[in-house]
Amino acid sequence: MKKEPSQVNYFTVCLNNEGYEASLEVGKIYRIIPDETAEINELIRVIDESGEDYAFATHRFHSIELPKPVEEVLLSID
């Protein structure tokens, strides 16, 4: 039996912005930037409110799977 590749999550929702109120909005969906070094250090890299990518503690977020059409539209936005 062929094993399916694991689902890649491109998006996450912010659960906690304490100390980063200008950079993150609770309840907002953020695009994930893959970063193996960040993951090793229990961080997640996202494009924040400044439009730049920064690493934040993973406990501030929950990765989500979106319907394919929604994901495609959000990934096409620069």
C-alpha positions as CSV (number, residue, x, y, z in Angstrom):
1,M,0.0,0.0,0.0
2,K,1.4,3.4,-1.0
3,K,1.6,5.9,1.8
4,E,0.2,9.4,1.0
5,P,2.5,12.4,1.6
6,S,1.7,14.2,4.8
7,Q,-0.6,17.2,4.5
8,V,1.3,20.5,4.4
9,N,-0.4,23.3,6.4
10,Y,0.1,26.6,4.8
11,F,-2.0,28.6,7.2
12,T,-2.5,29.0,10.9
13,V,-4.8,31.0,13.1
14,C,-3.5,33.2,15.9
15,L,-4.7,32.3,19.4
16,N,-2.6,34.6,21.5
17,N,-0.9,37.9,20.7
18,E,0.1,38.9,24.2
19,G,3.2,41.1,23.9
20,Y,2.8,41.3,20.1
21,E,-0.4,43.2,19.7
22,A,1.0,45.4,16.9
23,S,2.3,42.3,15.0
24,L,-0.5,39.7,15.5
25,E,-4.3,39.7,15.6
26,V,-6.1,37.0,17.6
27,G,-8.4,35.1,15.3
28,K,-6.7,36.1,12.1
29,I,-5.4,33.6,9.6
30,Y,-1.7,33.9,8.8
31,R,0.4,32.3,6.1
32,I,3.1,29.9,7.3
33,I,6.6,30.2,5.9
34,P,8.3,26.8,6.1
35,D,11.4,27.0,8.4
36,E,13.0,23.8,9.7
37,T,15.2,25.7,12.2
38,A,12.3,27.5,13.7
39,E,10.3,24.2,14.0
40,I,13.2,22.6,15.9
41,N,13.1,25.5,18.3
42,E,9.3,25.3,18.7
43,L,8.7,28.4,16.6
44,I,6.5,29.0,13.7
45,R,7.4,31.6,11.0
46,V,4.5,33.6,9.7
47,I,3.9,36.8,7.7
48,D,2.7,39.2,10.3
49,E,0.9,42.6,10.2
50,S,4.0,44.4,9.0
51,G,4.0,42.2,5.9
52,E,7.4,40.7,6.9
53,D,8.0,37.1,8.1
54,Y,8.9,36.5,11.7
55,A,9.1,33.5,14.0
56,F,6.8,33.3,17.0
57,A,6.2,30.6,19.6
58,T,4.1,27.8,18.3
59,H,1.7,27.9,21.3
60,R,0.4,31.2,19.9
61,F,-1.1,29.5,16.8
62,H,-3.2,26.5,15.6
63,S,-2.5,25.2,12.1
64,I,-5.6,24.8,10.0
65,E,-6.5,23.1,6.8
66,L,-8.5,25.2,4.4
67,P,-10.7,24.1,1.5
68,K,-8.5,23.9,-1.6
69,P,-10.2,26.8,-3.5
70,V,-9.7,29.1,-0.4
71,E,-6.1,28.0,0.0
72,E,-5.3,28.6,-3.7
73,V,-6.8,32.2,-3.5
74,L,-4.9,33.0,-0.3
75,L,-1.6,31.6,-1.6
76,S,-2.0,33.7,-4.8
77,I,-2.1,37.0,-2.8
78,D,1.2,38.7,-2.3
